[in-house]
Amino acid sequence: MADHNQKAEIFELNNGTVQLLVTNLGCTITSFSVPGKDGVLSDVVLGLDSVESYQKGLAPYFGCIVGRVANRIKDGKFKLDGVEYSLPLNRPPCSLHGGNVGFDKKVWEVIEYKKGETPSITFKYESHDGEEDITVTATYTLTSSTTLRLDMEGVPKNKPTIINLAQHTYWNLAGHNSGHILDHSIKIPANHVTPVDQNTVPTGEIMPVKGTPFDFTSERRIGDTVNQVGLGYDHNYVLDCGEEKAGLKHAAKVRDPSSSRVLNLWTNAPGMQFYTANYVNNVTGKGGAVYGKHAGLCLETQGFPDAVNHSHFPSVVVRPGDKYQHTMLFEFSIE
């Protein structure tokens, strides 16, 4: 477990162009300031004013790393090597984002903190939940003037376990306090989604997006179709048709017309949850900003939700001797 004397605090990564604030409570990004078309910095992530507010549970997973298993597990049940496990149903009838006390609510140990041109910080957490011990690390690095890289790793000790981490930042490229993201446009290089039942759990089907409101293979304004998919987008996209570079697939391109900011996301994960903050309802955030429905969007690269219960989904089981590795690259630009 993390050292009980270790307290939650905020750390800065700053390379002179962008500024990232992150806390060791859940490896949470609390602020990320990047330049717009006029060169002015804006904070483009939803968040709260203080670490104490996060500790009180006032943020709906703003900015944190969720785990041990991100997203939903149906009925909180799964079988691993013939043994059935039951998890807390913190979002009945599902277990969501690691249950009642997921990785987002843990204080992680800071094992490395580097400043300079490519500043970075590495957090570590020893998880003993259930019986399967696993050591998890997460490293945030500003790899270039406007690029953030996140590397997540998990090493099981002596038993197989399921692991699927996701970074749960809510982005608003116009600025966190600028209202909704319905005027943002998005491109998602995915020919398929995993459709869900009434509890937002995948049915097991892998559905083509062509001819549906889920088709973002060409860049489109989010607000044009958001009302055609229930409360909004909260779906796992199968990353199957994006270009690749350096072993990472293109997962999304998001553009805000008002600031001309563009975010390109690259990953080695097989899926991405595109979520339009459908359940955010009058959350008081930084500087008194009030976040409502669609105040941000999440791009959670991940293993498929409920994968442990669908043998044809990419496996989220990690066995001793293997390593879980998940990389995300966030590239900002002006277009």
Protein Blocks (a to p, Z undefined) as FASTA:
>chain_A
ZZfkbccddddddehjaccdddfehpiafbdcdddfkopacdfbdcdfbfklmmnopagh
ihiacdfbecjdehhiaceehiacddddfbccbdeehijblfklpccddfbdcedjkdcd
ddddddfehjbccddddddddfbfkbccdddddddfkbccddddddfbdcdfkbjklopa
klpccddddfbdcdddfkopaehiacdfehpaklckbccdfklmmmmnojbccdddddfk
bcceehiacfbdcddfklopacddddfbfbdcddehlmgghiacehhiacdehkbccddd
dddehklmomkbccfbdcehiacddddddddddZZ
